[in-house]
Amino acid sequence: MNQRDIEVILARNLAEHLAMPIFIVNPFGDLLFYNEPAEMILGYRFDETGPMPASRWATIFQPVDSDGRPLAPSELPLMIATSERHPAHSSFSIKGFDERLRQIEVTAFPLIGQSDRFVGAMAIFWEVHR
Amino acid sequence: MIVKLWGTRGSLASPGPDTVRYGGNTSCVSVEGSNGTVLVLDAGTGVRVLGQSISPDIERIHILFTHLHMDHVQGLPFFEPLRLAGVEVHIWGPANASTSLENRLVRYLSPPLFPVRVHDLLSKLYFHELSNDRTEIGEFEVKAQMVIHPNPTLGFRIQENGATIAYLPDHEPALGAKGFPESAEWTSGYDLSEGVDLLIHDCQYTTQEYTERIGFGHSSIMDSFRFAAEVNAKELVPFHHDPGHSDDLIDDMILQTLTEFQPKFTVTPGMEGAVFTI
């Protein structure tokens, strides 16, 4: 069994204690974990979905911009944080399992350990009520 | 390989009549391979006596630091081979993004904290930084990995001829975990410790003490048993005893945990001077 890097383990443990929705992905953008507050927005329990490849999670929530245009996975902040290894922020809408369109703000940042080890990325997002 | 414990205490040396059996020196363990290579794991105050036991004819020695907290480096300037001209001393330790390993050690080995400077030592020093790395040192294969403890901290897995030990003297794998132990992939130190013959692991606190010191970077003795079971260690050496714990209290902690946990692995309390042949 390959153990996760401790930076990722600590990030997950932190996420499990936070009341903000958190997403954690590996260096390839594959989803490793999201916490209970994220479940509330996404409409899926992590225990039900489990880890997901980037190609799946980046489309399953049907992200669209303010004009209703579907966003490519490469436009999502978490994918930018993993592919370009810098923080990214964006505002867009998603649909959870309940098919309700939610506007969210997302801030993502890479997780870089000692010796410049890139171990993944983390995103904080929240629903915008206007 | 032959493993010897030279210092088993955590945080602060604690000599005195109440700590005679488990010992009062801070973390230091030697590992000697079949070809004579000697690894020194941490240089707490126990390393002074270890240094006296090493032949002055030795040509090369390796010191592996898990991290640079004072209880793991304090004995370094009293390690005799450092004062021997021509001896190669290879110092391995955790990488840090802001300061090199050498510069971090120099902070301690310089005035006003210490009168002798690193560069005044007669031995030849070589510094090697580790993060999540595998390396060969003599006949040993050494795997280093970052583990949960404040400031960059490594654990080590050391292997020779199929025999393996893991050394995680300062480790709090239960930190923040909703249920501990969780799955292997979400457990700090798992890869280092999986299936080892000998696991030398932090056991600093009683369960009650741990509830008051969460985040200090150490484990309760019960969590060290849980961790050993999770990784399927064959033998656990509870280590890094709290400086405030007397021999009698450590006896009680181990006996009580053995009774409650009923481990399938062997438990050998970490006592200064204990030797393990693996």
Contacts between the chains, C-beta under 8 A, distances in Angstrom:
chain1	res1	chain2	res2	distance
A	1	B	183	7.9
A	1	B	184	4.0
A	1	B	185	5.8
A	1	B	190	6.9
A	1	B	191	7.8
A	1	B	194	7.3
A	2	B	185	6.5
A	2	B	191	6.8
A	3	B	184	6.3
A	3	B	185	5.6
A	3	B	186	7.7
A	3	B	187	6.4
A	3	B	188	7.5
A	3	B	189	7.7
A	3	B	190	4.2
A	3	B	191	4.3
A	4	B	185	5.4
A	4	B	186	6.1
A	5	B	132	7.0
A	5	B	146	7.3
A	6	B	145	7.8
A	6	B	146	5.0
A	6	B	147	6.1
A	6	B	148	5.6
A	6	B	188	5.0
A	7	B	146	7.6
A	9	B	148	7.3
A	9	B	186	5.6
A	9	B	187	7.5
A	9	B	188	5.5
A	10	B	148	6.7
A	10	B	175	7.6
A	10	B	176	6.8
A	12	B	186	6.6
A	13	B	175	6.6
A	13	B	176	3.0
A	13	B	177	5.8
A	13	B	178	7.9
A	14	B	176	6.5
A	16	B	176	7.0
A	16	B	178	5.6
A	17	B	176	6.4
A	113	B	131	6.8
A	113	B	132	7.8
A	113	B	146	6.7
A	114	B	94	6.8
A	114	B	95	4.5
A	114	B	96	6.2
A	114	B	97	5.9
A	114	B	131	4.9
A	114	B	146	6.7
A	114	B	152	5.2
A	115	B	95	4.4
A	115	B	129	7.1
A	115	B	131	3.6
A	115	B	132	7.7
A	116	B	97	7.8
A	117	B	131	6.0
A	117	B	132	6.4
